[in-house]
């Protein structure tokens, strides 16, 4: 039986596994393996092969064996050899891959989008972020690139404690902050097996269905709190005896808009203080993007030992930067760290170091101020166009955030969303955000994400939106 040999060979800096299997001489087996790699596409046309001596050493073959195999493949047209340029895969040696089974053509994706929850991707501060990353990597100690701390890098936790205290009124220190990969990751940690969330959780009647599914997947039941122009009706928490935790968006109710009224903030804090083991989760959604109102501080500042404050950079910077944070009461820190694990579910160190520098250098503040002006201009253009072309439709939730809610006539939401899709515009209705057990007033509407389109497509997206909206009856 001929020996089988599998070796990685270096091809222009990359590894390629060659299997010298089957019968025949070593040259025959090498020729067959190279031919198969070319035919299968692992060696693409134009790929430069290693010199004879290098490949012979890698595979434990004689140099002449490799030279003869190359010469045979050159003669067959699989390879080309040029003086001074070495040997490479011939341009005509195209990979022969089996054709996939035919499938129905997917439906065309809309070319325009006003879907909420996405910042303007073209406004990511590439130059400033690259500078922050370069400074951070140059200054980082060697231990930063070894086994780390599940709490997150100390540089970032310190920078977050300073920033959140200054900009959001959060009362904390680095020891109470645990870095995570975003809000959903935080919710999974808190609601997972052994986490502090158990039983029934109060949530706002309108909110992200994905968050409700995370909680349901962890075995938690969610009970809706009605919302109005003043936010969630937190006074109803006092009558919910089986509720031990509540999830709120106090800075800007998602998606209907508006900050939680001061009396309702006080009611939420009174409720969490009144019962042993109660927890208030604060999602600081859109807390940094405000336009027509004074900044609203975090509820966490009223009771740091009963409120879990959760934030991320998915809206302020980019959802591609998977960095979020939990500001935890002292008695929950060790439990959450145990749930996170020693080396699992961590956020990349390089992003943490870059964000710490971005915060410390003031680049984050400058970026937020610039984007606040940018998004305010977009919001103003949206509102002005709606007032001009559809004055009979009311728009709300525009004092802050990255989206607006447009009220529609009863029974028209689904048809408007479908009509927009036919015209190449992705839109979301309000109904998917409504809790399925909510008994309050329901109305038709659109959640319009005016931050999403690139600059060159914004006017077109607004025009399609206005042409799709129902006219006066």
Phi, psi and omega in degrees: 000130179289147180288150173254135180227129175240117182228143172279129174248148183272117179243106182047046174091351181252159178267141175225129181272124178247127181252113178269083186241170176088190182269169175105177181289168178298321179296317181297319180292322177294316179300316180296320181293317179293319178298319179294323179294323179289314182298321182279353177095359179287335171246103186281157175307134180092349180294130180275129180273159179294155173300159181309310186299318183293314181293322178299318179293320181296321186262357180071034181248166174286149181300320180296327178299315179294316180300318180292323178295316177300315183297321179296317181288330174294316180297326180280348180094004178283327183235160172232143180237128179232140180299125178084350181244357179078200184246135180220166179290135183295143179300332182276354183277078183278147179293138177253096183249145180296143179285136178291155177298142182293138178234157177300139179298132179294154177297140181299137178280142178301140181276344179236154182214135168236034178286138183285170170089004181234125174287169176292106185298330181288348181264007178301133185282074188301313184295313181294322179293318179297321178295318178296318179297319180295314179298317184294317181293323178293327184269347187293139175289159181302325183295343179297338184255016173250195176305132188252196182253127179298343176290338185109168182296137180297328178299318182287318181296323176293315180297321178294317179301318179294312184293312183295325176293320183284316189264334185238001178071024180278135179257108183198180173216168185303331181291343180260005182254132174239124180280139178221188185263007180141180185297314182299322177297316178300317182296322178294320179296317184287331185258356182289178180302125182085000180283170184284345180269125180216156173073239185250134181241130175279133177228163178288146186298334172243129181187182181289121177299332179297320179294321177296324180291326176298315180294318179296322178296336178270004178087013179266144174264140179249137179242126185282138170259127178301149178234151174218200183294347179257013179093199182291145178275079187291343176299337179287347178298328184298333181267001181261087187294330184271357181274125181249352180208156179220142178246121184231156172243077189292326184290324182198099185306129181255126004256001191287337175097160178097144178280158176292128182301144182307319180295326180283330172297315179296321179296322179295318180292319177300319180295315184291332178282336189282342183235143180290132175080007178284150182225139173247122177264126181249111174269109185277057184292125176060024182297337184267345183253091179237148187233311187245027182207163176287154179299144179250119182290166181287143174298331181306327181297341179279334181201081184297340183269001177229356182245131172260116181263128184235133178213173178200177177253016185295329178263324184283328178244288182188143173293347178285340176269098188276071179230126173222182182205150170244129170259111193253147165301149185304324185284353180257348188300307183297321180296317181293321178297322178295323178291325182291324178093162185291319184221023181249154172054042178266158172268145184302137182297321184296320177293322178297314180295318180296317180294322178300314178294320180301321177288311185296325184281351184087358181295327180294315178300317180296320179296315180299317179297318179296316180290330176299318177293318181298312182288327176297319178298318178296316179300316180297321179294318178298309184297318180296318181293320177296320179296326181282317190257336178223061184295346181277354180253129183274137177246140183217176178070030189254002181285344181201172173091193184238013180211165175232158176248126181249119181286135180242156174301149183303133176084010184250352188301307184297319182293325178293317180298317179293318180296321178296319179298320178296332179268008176087018181241123176276125179227158175238136173277170181278334186303319181298340182274349183281132178298133184297340180260007182291136181250000180284183181297133176248142177218157181279146180187173176240143172256107190257110179274093184281354177276341192289311189293149170294160185306318185290342183254357187295313181298319179296319180297318179294322180295315178298319178303310183294324179289340181270333186293148181293142178279175177301137179293000000 
